[in-house]
Amino acid sequence: MSKGWESKSVEEQQAEASASSPSTSELTPEAKRADAERKRRIQSLELQRERVLSERTSSPHRRSALEFALATIERELEQLGWSIKL
């Protein structure tokens, strides 16, 4: 029963996501390419963010560099319209 409930929740989330964004059939070819590139960039930045968050270090210099990298990545993601997915 639990699995069915989870599936319904996922289906509802997908329906909401598709309803909130314009249909790809409504976009021009240039807009489709730009949207695809934006999504690829967001995915790449999300992966970089996860890698930075997973690193552990006792070096204060390395920690500072990681914090700066994380801030830079999150700033770029915000510029692309990204929101934190929990």
Summary of the structure (lengths in Angstrom):
residues: 86
radius of gyration: 17.5
end to end distance: 23.5
largest distance: 51.0
contacts: 163
relative contact order: 0.09
helix: 79%
strand: 0%
